[in-house]
Amino acid sequence: MLAFQPLVQGTVFALSVLQAVAWDSFTAAVYEHSVILPALANEPPSPDDALALMNKNMDILEGAIKEAARQGAHIIVTPEDGIYGWRFTREAIYPYLEDIPDPEVNWIPCTDPKRFAPAPVQERLSCMARNNSIYVVANIGDKKSCNSSDPSCPRDGRYQYNTDVVFDSEGKLIARYHKYNLFMSETQFNIPKEPETVTFETPFGKFGIFTCFDILFREPAVVLVSELQVDTVLFPTAWMNVLPFLTAVEFHSAWAMGMGVNLLSANTHNTGLAMTGSGIYAPDGARAYYYNMKTEDGHLLVAQLSSHPRISPAYPPAVNWSSYAQSIERFSPNDHDFSGLIFHDRFTFTELTKPEGNLTVCQKVLCCHLNYKMAEKQEDEVYVLGAFDGLHVVEGQYYLQICTLLKCKSTDLKSCGQPVETAQTKFDTFSLSGTFGTHYVFPEVLYSGVQLAPGEFEVLSDGRLISKIGPTKPVITVTLFGRWYEKD
């Protein structure tokens, strides 16, 4: 035992030093960027033309980075596709790509730009970070040569990856992440052979990073949070909003709450593709968010977060998502049950025909329970309670269990599940729960006008999503969005 004493003392001393220099909180920024897109062309652009386009976008990003630093931000996240956009074939995107080295090389491109192959984009991003003393997170493209000795090498002799990079406040490249779950339109990129779990330490917490569609899958998203215990997730995204559950601000806020982690979500802005919705989210709700389908302007968000949310007094308690719902007797099917589609998934619905009551609707092993009282029921608005328990198979395959209270688009029940952005009916109270088979459930409340409800609802330890205060704004949806990763 005595032989280990110096090590123990040294460890205690090291921990005390780390605690002394560690920060309790930090200031985060995200920038939603209206990307300048390349012109449609049959041939790839010249390297000079590709760089010229990227510099136009980086001019805008640099302005946002300077302003974030002026407001005291320690880190800023910029969007997926934020430097060159999209509209690419595999060949057309090649002039935009750079060879991004492993961060272990200990490289500051701003001060040593010729150490590797020409990398003007990495050099400029590094200088933005260094000159403004701020961590910069950006999304660019990586290229890696391969040959016939690699049986999976593409015919053109290279791998192309959708890639996030992080530069610290000195301009050093400290993280590189290759997107693993590509969206169906990303044919210009390759999938890494194995999912990457990228983390890095800062004085203001442990960070992890992944991109857009990754958030819906276990690897790397759940691994980073549940197994590697990161404090904050960096999330460049190009998210096309899909009401009523997959609106960017709604789902990303819910994911942060359900996973118990900070999430810095930076979206691209393009109203023609329904791309908007960025935010700075904590486990107990949004600190700042932005959703705008009316203009094409970019937008900067800056807010303060806890560096170590798990030890924060506001950290939500552990939740047994099925505890309360399993204690309720399962009812026979309702007389008014009917089916409807939400984003191609067939839900079982039952209508809220009275201004208050208790309802249950079931599908397979999932039963959803709702206790509610409406404050201002509008005669021309219909609400339903819905359940979905199954495999979603449209833009990817993933298993869902969803309980939802939602407003229908019209009084025609066939419209239930179609996108809705406005409502007039308010609720005095609501309590929603379900017999979930998964521990990964994300609580969502969305008000009229696609507004979040931070501080106005809570999740009890027995799995009930309840209103905390009286009526405030009309409700679009109250949802428990469950992801059953083990069944994928």
C-alpha positions as CSV (number, residue, x, y, z in Angstrom):
1,M,0.0,0.0,0.0
2,L,2.8,2.4,0.9
3,A,4.3,1.9,-2.6
4,F,1.3,3.6,-4.2
5,Q,1.2,6.6,-1.8
6,P,3.3,9.0,-3.9
7,L,1.2,8.2,-7.0
8,V,-2.0,8.9,-5.1
9,Q,-0.6,12.2,-3.7
10,G,0.6,13.2,-7.2
11,T,-2.8,12.4,-8.6
12,V,-4.6,14.4,-6.0
13,F,-2.3,17.3,-6.6
14,A,-2.8,17.1,-10.4
15,L,-6.6,17.1,-9.9
16,S,-6.4,20.1,-7.6
17,V,-4.4,22.0,-10.2
18,L,-6.8,21.1,-13.0
19,Q,-9.7,22.2,-10.8
20,A,-8.0,25.5,-10.1
21,V,-7.6,26.3,-13.8
22,A,-10.9,24.8,-15.0
23,W,-13.8,27.1,-15.6
24,D,-17.3,26.6,-14.2
25,S,-18.9,28.2,-17.3
26,F,-18.0,29.5,-20.8
27,T,-19.5,31.6,-23.5
28,A,-20.5,29.7,-26.7
29,A,-21.4,31.0,-30.1
30,V,-23.0,29.5,-33.2
31,Y,-23.5,31.1,-36.6
32,E,-26.3,30.3,-39.0
33,H,-24.8,31.0,-42.4
34,S,-26.7,31.8,-45.6
35,V,-24.2,30.0,-47.9
36,I,-23.0,31.5,-51.2
37,L,-23.5,28.5,-53.5
38,P,-21.5,27.5,-56.5
39,A,-23.0,27.9,-59.9
40,L,-24.4,24.7,-61.5
41,A,-21.8,23.4,-63.9
42,N,-21.1,20.2,-65.8
43,E,-17.4,20.4,-65.2
44,P,-15.5,20.9,-62.0
45,P,-14.2,24.5,-61.4
46,S,-10.6,25.3,-61.4
47,P,-8.8,25.3,-58.1
48,D,-8.6,29.1,-58.2
49,D,-12.4,29.5,-58.8
50,A,-13.1,27.0,-56.0
51,L,-10.9,28.9,-53.6
52,A,-12.5,32.2,-54.7
53,L,-16.0,30.9,-53.8
54,M,-14.8,29.5,-50.4
55,N,-13.1,32.8,-49.6
56,K,-16.4,34.7,-50.2
57,N,-18.1,32.4,-47.6
58,M,-15.1,32.7,-45.2
59,D,-15.2,36.5,-45.4
60,I,-18.7,36.2,-43.9
61,L,-17.7,33.6,-41.4
62,E,-14.7,35.7,-40.3
63,G,-17.0,38.6,-39.6
64,A,-19.2,36.4,-37.4
65,I,-16.1,35.0,-35.6
66,K,-14.8,38.5,-34.9
67,E,-18.1,39.6,-33.5
68,A,-18.4,36.4,-31.4
69,A,-15.0,37.1,-30.0
70,R,-15.9,40.7,-29.3
71,Q,-18.9,39.5,-27.3
72,G,-16.6,37.2,-25.2
73,A,-17.2,33.9,-26.8
74,H,-14.6,31.2,-26.2
75,I,-15.8,28.9,-29.0
76,I,-17.9,29.3,-32.2
77,V,-19.5,26.6,-34.4
78,T,-20.2,27.2,-38.1
79,P,-22.5,25.1,-40.2
80,E,-22.1,22.0,-42.3
81,D,-21.5,22.9,-46.0
82,G,-20.8,26.5,-44.7
83,I,-17.7,27.1,-46.8
84,Y,-18.6,25.7,-50.3
85,G,-22.3,24.6,-50.1
86,W,-23.7,21.6,-51.9
87,R,-24.9,20.8,-55.5
88,F,-21.9,18.5,-56.1
89,T,-21.0,15.4,-57.9
90,R,-18.0,13.4,-56.7
91,E,-15.9,15.0,-59.4
92,A,-17.2,18.5,-59.0
93,I,-16.4,18.8,-55.3
94,Y,-12.8,17.6,-55.7
95,P,-11.2,21.1,-56.3
96,Y,-12.7,22.2,-52.9
97,L,-11.1,19.5,-50.9
98,E,-7.9,19.7,-48.9
99,D,-5.7,17.0,-47.3
100,I,-6.4,17.4,-43.5
101,P,-3.7,15.8,-41.4
102,D,-4.3,13.9,-38.1
103,P,-4.3,16.5,-35.3
104,E,-1.5,14.6,-33.6
105,V,0.9,16.3,-35.9
106,N,0.7,19.4,-33.7
107,W,0.2,21.9,-36.5
108,I,-0.7,25.6,-36.5
109,P,-1.5,26.3,-40.2
110,C,-1.5,30.0,-39.6
111,T,2.1,30.1,-38.6
112,D,3.4,27.2,-40.7
113,P,1.3,27.0,-43.8
114,K,3.8,25.2,-46.0
115,R,4.5,22.2,-43.7
116,F,2.0,20.0,-45.6
117,A,0.3,20.2,-49.0
118,P,-1.2,23.6,-49.9
119,A,-4.1,24.1,-47.5
120,P,-5.3,27.7,-47.9
121,V,-8.7,27.0,-46.2
122,Q,-7.1,25.4,-43.1
123,E,-4.6,28.3,-43.0
124,R,-7.3,30.9,-43.0
125,L,-9.5,29.1,-40.4
126,S,-6.4,28.7,-38.2
127,C,-5.7,32.4,-38.5
128,M,-9.3,33.3,-37.7
129,A,-9.0,31.4,-34.5
130,R,-5.5,32.7,-33.6
131,N,-6.1,36.3,-34.4
132,N,-9.4,36.4,-32.4
133,S,-8.3,34.0,-29.5
134,I,-11.3,31.8,-30.0
135,Y,-11.9,28.1,-30.8
136,V,-13.2,27.8,-34.3
137,V,-15.3,24.8,-35.6
138,A,-15.8,24.5,-39.3
139,N,-17.0,21.9,-41.9
140,I,-14.8,21.3,-45.0
141,G,-13.8,18.4,-47.2
142,D,-10.9,16.0,-46.7
143,K,-9.2,14.0,-49.4
144,K,-7.0,10.9,-48.9
145,S,-5.2,9.0,-51.6
146,C,-5.4,5.3,-51.8
147,N,-4.3,2.5,-54.2
148,S,-5.2,-1.0,-55.4
149,S,-3.7,-2.6,-52.3
150,D,-6.7,-1.3,-50.5
151,P,-9.7,-3.4,-51.7
152,S,-12.2,-0.6,-50.9
153,C,-10.3,2.2,-52.6
154,P,-12.6,4.0,-55.0
155,R,-11.9,3.9,-58.7
156,D,-10.5,7.4,-58.8
157,G,-7.9,6.5,-56.2
158,R,-9.0,8.7,-53.4
159,Y,-11.3,8.9,-50.4
160,Q,-13.4,12.0,-50.0
161,Y,-14.9,12.8,-46.6
162,N,-17.4,15.3,-45.2
163,T,-15.2,16.6,-42.4
164,D,-15.3,18.8,-39.3
165,V,-12.2,20.6,-38.0
166,V,-11.5,22.4,-34.8
167,F,-8.8,25.0,-34.2
168,D,-8.0,26.2,-30.7
169,S,-7.4,29.8,-29.7
170,E,-3.8,29.6,-30.8
171,G,-4.8,28.3,-34.2
172,K,-3.7,24.7,-33.7
173,L,-5.6,21.9,-35.4
174,I,-6.9,19.9,-32.4
175,A,-9.7,17.8,-33.9
176,R,-10.8,16.2,-37.2
177,Y,-14.0,14.3,-37.6
178,H,-15.1,12.4,-40.7
179,K,-18.9,12.2,-40.9
180,Y,-20.1,8.5,-40.6
181,N,-23.8,8.6,-41.3
182,L,-24.1,10.3,-44.7
183,F,-27.5,11.6,-45.8
184,M,-28.8,9.9,-48.9
185,S,-27.9,12.8,-51.2
186,E,-24.2,12.9,-50.2
187,T,-22.9,10.7,-53.0
188,Q,-19.8,12.9,-53.4
189,F,-18.4,11.6,-50.1
190,N,-17.2,8.2,-48.8
191,I,-18.2,6.6,-45.5
192,P,-15.2,6.0,-43.1
193,K,-14.4,2.4,-42.6
194,E,-15.2,2.7,-38.9
195,P,-17.2,5.3,-37.0
196,E,-14.9,7.9,-35.3
197,T,-15.4,9.1,-31.8
198,V,-13.5,12.5,-31.6
199,T,-13.1,14.3,-28.3
200,F,-10.8,17.0,-26.9
201,E,-10.2,18.7,-23.6
202,T,-10.4,22.4,-22.9
203,P,-10.2,24.5,-19.8
204,F,-14.0,24.8,-20.1
205,G,-14.9,21.1,-20.4
206,K,-14.6,18.0,-22.6
207,F,-16.0,18.3,-26.1
208,G,-17.2,15.8,-28.7
209,I,-18.1,16.5,-32.3
210,F,-20.2,14.9,-35.1
211,T,-22.3,16.1,-38.1
212,C,-26.0,16.5,-38.9
213,F,-27.5,13.1,-39.7
214,D,-25.1,11.5,-37.2
215,I,-27.4,12.7,-34.4
216,L,-30.1,10.1,-35.2
217,F,-27.8,7.1,-34.7
218,R,-26.0,5.4,-31.8
219,E,-22.5,5.8,-33.4
220,P,-21.0,8.2,-32.8
221,A,-23.6,10.3,-31.0
222,V,-24.6,8.1,-28.1
223,V,-21.1,6.7,-27.6
224,L,-19.7,10.2,-27.2
225,V,-22.2,11.2,-24.5
226,S,-23.0,8.0,-22.7
227,E,-19.7,6.2,-22.8
228,L,-17.1,8.9,-23.3
229,Q,-18.9,11.4,-21.1
230,V,-18.4,14.6,-23.0
231,D,-19.8,17.8,-21.5
232,T,-20.6,19.6,-24.8
233,V,-21.3,18.4,-28.3
234,L,-20.3,20.5,-31.4
235,F,-22.8,20.0,-34.2
236,P,-22.3,21.6,-37.6
237,T,-25.5,20.7,-39.6
238,A,-27.4,21.4,-42.8
239,W,-30.8,20.4,-41.4
240,M,-34.0,20.5,-43.5
241,N,-36.9,21.0,-41.2
242,V,-39.6,18.4,-41.0
243,L,-42.5,19.3,-38.8
244,P,-43.9,18.2,-36.5
245,F,-40.9,16.3,-34.8
246,L,-37.7,17.0,-36.8
247,T,-37.7,20.7,-36.8
248,A,-34.1,21.7,-36.1
249,V,-34.6,23.8,-32.9
250,E,-37.2,21.4,-31.6
251,F,-35.3,18.2,-32.0
252,H,-31.9,19.5,-31.2
253,S,-33.1,21.1,-28.0
254,A,-34.9,17.8,-27.1
255,W,-31.8,15.8,-27.8
256,A,-29.7,17.9,-25.5
257,M,-32.3,17.4,-22.7
258,G,-32.7,13.7,-23.4
259,M,-29.0,13.1,-23.5
260,G,-28.1,15.5,-20.6
261,V,-25.4,17.4,-22.5
262,N,-24.8,20.8,-24.0
263,L,-25.3,21.0,-27.8
264,L,-24.0,23.8,-30.0
265,S,-26.0,23.5,-33.2
266,A,-25.1,25.6,-36.2
267,N,-27.4,25.2,-39.2
268,T,-27.0,26.5,-42.8
269,H,-29.7,29.0,-43.8
270,N,-31.7,28.4,-47.0
271,T,-35.4,28.9,-46.9
272,G,-35.9,27.2,-50.3
273,L,-34.8,24.0,-48.7
274,A,-36.4,24.7,-45.3
275,M,-33.0,25.0,-43.8
276,T,-32.9,27.1,-40.6
277,G,-32.8,26.6,-36.9
278,S,-29.6,27.0,-34.8
279,G,-29.2,27.0,-31.1
280,I,-27.2,26.8,-27.9
281,Y,-28.8,24.2,-25.8
282,A,-28.3,22.9,-22.2
283,P,-29.7,19.8,-20.5
284,D,-32.4,22.0,-18.9
285,G,-33.4,23.9,-22.0
286,A,-32.4,26.3,-24.7
287,R,-30.1,29.2,-23.8
288,A,-30.5,30.8,-27.3
289,Y,-32.0,29.7,-30.6
290,Y,-33.0,31.1,-34.0
291,Y,-35.6,30.0,-36.5
292,N,-36.4,32.2,-39.5
293,M,-38.1,31.2,-42.7
294,K,-38.8,34.8,-43.8
295,T,-35.4,36.2,-44.8
296,E,-32.1,34.9,-46.2
297,D,-29.9,36.5,-43.6
298,G,-27.4,34.8,-41.4
299,H,-27.5,35.1,-37.6
300,L,-25.1,34.9,-34.7
301,L,-26.1,33.5,-31.3
302,V,-24.0,33.9,-28.2
303,A,-24.9,32.5,-24.7
304,Q,-23.3,31.2,-21.5
305,L,-23.3,27.5,-20.6
306,S,-22.1,25.4,-17.7
307,S,-18.7,23.8,-18.5
308,H,-19.6,20.6,-16.6
309,P,-23.4,20.3,-16.8
310,R,-23.5,16.9,-15.0
311,I,-22.4,18.5,-11.8
312,S,-24.6,21.6,-12.3
313,P,-27.4,22.1,-9.7
314,A,-29.8,22.5,-12.7
315,Y,-28.9,19.0,-14.1
316,P,-32.1,17.0,-14.7
317,P,-32.6,13.9,-12.5
318,A,-32.4,10.4,-14.0
319,V,-35.6,9.3,-15.7
320,N,-37.4,6.0,-16.0
321,W,-39.3,6.7,-19.2
322,S,-41.8,3.9,-18.8
323,S,-42.4,3.9,-15.0
324,Y,-45.6,5.9,-14.8
325,A,-47.1,4.7,-18.1
326,Q,-46.7,1.1,-17.1
327,S,-48.7,1.6,-13.9
328,I,-51.8,2.6,-15.9
329,E,-54.2,-0.1,-17.0
330,R,-54.1,-0.6,-20.8
331,F,-57.5,0.4,-22.3
332,S,-59.2,-1.3,-25.1
333,P,-58.9,0.4,-28.4
334,N,-60.8,3.7,-28.5
335,D,-63.9,4.0,-30.6
336,H,-62.4,6.9,-32.5
337,D,-58.9,5.4,-33.2
338,F,-57.7,6.0,-36.8
339,S,-54.4,5.9,-38.6
340,G,-52.4,8.7,-40.3
341,L,-49.0,9.4,-41.7
342,I,-46.2,11.6,-40.2
343,F,-43.1,11.7,-42.4
344,H,-44.2,8.4,-44.0
345,D,-44.6,6.6,-40.6
346,R,-48.1,5.3,-40.0
347,F,-49.3,6.4,-36.5
348,T,-52.4,5.4,-34.6
349,F,-54.3,8.5,-33.5
350,T,-57.3,9.2,-31.3
351,E,-59.0,12.6,-31.3
352,L,-59.2,15.0,-28.3
353,T,-63.0,15.4,-28.6
354,K,-63.5,17.1,-25.2
355,P,-61.8,20.2,-23.6
356,E,-60.3,18.0,-20.9
357,G,-59.8,14.4,-20.1
358,N,-57.6,11.3,-20.0
359,L,-56.7,9.4,-23.2
360,T,-54.7,6.3,-24.1
361,V,-53.6,5.2,-27.6
362,C,-51.5,2.1,-28.3
363,Q,-49.5,0.7,-31.2
364,K,-47.7,-2.6,-30.8
365,V,-46.0,-2.6,-27.4
366,L,-46.2,1.2,-27.0
367,C,-49.1,2.8,-25.1
368,C,-49.2,6.6,-24.8
369,H,-51.2,8.3,-22.1
370,L,-52.4,11.9,-22.0
371,N,-54.0,13.9,-19.2
372,Y,-55.0,17.4,-20.4
373,K,-57.1,20.5,-19.9
374,M,-57.5,23.0,-22.7
375,A,-57.6,26.7,-21.8
376,E,-59.0,28.2,-25.0
377,K,-60.3,25.4,-27.3
378,Q,-60.8,26.7,-30.8
379,E,-63.7,25.1,-32.6
380,D,-61.9,25.1,-35.9
381,E,-58.8,23.3,-34.5
382,V,-58.4,19.6,-34.0
383,Y,-55.8,17.9,-31.7
384,V,-55.0,14.2,-31.5
385,L,-53.0,11.9,-29.4
386,G,-50.7,9.6,-31.5
387,A,-48.4,6.6,-31.1
388,F,-45.8,5.1,-33.4
389,D,-43.8,2.0,-32.7
390,G,-41.8,0.8,-35.6
391,L,-38.9,1.1,-38.1
392,H,-38.6,4.4,-40.0
393,V,-37.3,3.6,-43.5
394,V,-37.3,6.8,-45.6
395,E,-34.0,8.7,-45.7
396,G,-32.4,6.0,-43.4
397,Q,-33.5,3.1,-41.2
398,Y,-33.9,3.7,-37.5
399,Y,-36.3,2.3,-35.0
400,L,-38.7,4.8,-33.3
401,Q,-41.2,4.9,-30.4
402,I,-43.1,8.2,-30.4
403,C,-45.9,9.5,-28.2
404,T,-47.4,12.8,-29.4
405,L,-50.1,15.4,-28.8
406,L,-50.3,17.4,-31.9
407,K,-52.5,19.9,-33.8
408,C,-53.9,18.7,-37.1
409,K,-53.6,20.9,-40.2
410,S,-57.3,21.3,-40.6
411,T,-60.5,19.8,-39.1
412,D,-60.3,17.0,-41.6
413,L,-58.7,14.1,-39.7
414,K,-56.9,13.1,-42.8
415,S,-54.7,16.2,-42.3
416,C,-53.4,15.0,-38.9
417,G,-49.6,14.7,-39.1
418,Q,-49.1,17.2,-41.9
419,P,-46.8,20.1,-41.2
420,V,-48.3,22.9,-39.0
421,E,-46.6,26.1,-37.9
422,T,-49.4,28.0,-36.2
423,A,-52.2,27.4,-33.7
424,Q,-54.6,29.2,-31.4
425,T,-55.5,26.6,-28.8
426,K,-53.8,26.9,-25.4
427,F,-53.6,24.2,-22.7
428,D,-54.0,24.8,-19.0
429,T,-52.2,21.5,-18.2
430,F,-50.8,18.5,-20.0
431,S,-49.1,15.3,-18.9
432,L,-47.8,12.9,-21.6
433,S,-46.1,9.5,-20.9
434,G,-45.5,6.2,-22.7
435,T,-44.5,2.6,-22.1
436,F,-41.1,3.0,-23.8
437,G,-38.7,0.1,-24.4
438,T,-35.8,2.5,-24.8
439,H,-33.9,4.7,-22.3
440,Y,-33.3,7.3,-25.1
441,V,-36.3,9.5,-25.2
442,F,-36.3,13.2,-26.2
443,P,-38.9,15.6,-24.8
444,E,-40.3,18.2,-27.1
445,V,-42.8,21.1,-26.7
446,L,-43.4,23.4,-29.7
447,Y,-45.5,26.5,-29.6
448,S,-47.2,28.3,-32.4
449,G,-44.8,30.1,-34.7
450,V,-42.2,27.3,-34.2
451,Q,-41.2,28.6,-30.7
452,L,-39.6,26.6,-28.0
453,A,-40.9,26.5,-24.4
454,P,-37.8,26.6,-22.2
455,G,-38.6,26.6,-18.5
456,E,-42.3,26.0,-19.2
457,F,-42.4,22.2,-18.9
458,E,-40.4,19.5,-17.1
459,V,-39.9,15.7,-17.2
460,L,-40.6,13.9,-14.0
461,S,-38.4,11.0,-12.9
462,D,-41.3,8.6,-13.7
463,G,-41.3,9.6,-17.3
464,R,-44.1,12.1,-17.5
465,L,-43.7,15.2,-19.6
466,I,-45.8,17.8,-17.8
467,S,-46.6,21.5,-18.1
468,K,-45.1,23.6,-15.3
469,I,-47.2,26.8,-15.6
470,G,-50.6,27.9,-16.9
471,P,-51.3,28.7,-20.6
472,T,-48.7,30.8,-22.3
473,K,-48.8,30.2,-26.1
474,P,-50.8,28.0,-28.4
475,V,-49.5,24.5,-28.8
476,I,-48.4,22.8,-32.0
477,T,-47.0,19.6,-30.4
478,V,-46.0,18.0,-27.2
479,T,-43.9,14.9,-27.9
480,L,-41.8,12.2,-26.4
481,F,-39.5,11.1,-29.3
482,G,-37.9,7.7,-28.5
483,R,-35.0,6.1,-30.4
484,W,-34.6,2.4,-29.8
485,Y,-31.1,2.0,-31.1
486,E,-30.8,-1.7,-30.1
487,K,-33.6,-2.6,-32.6
488,D,-32.1,-0.9,-35.7
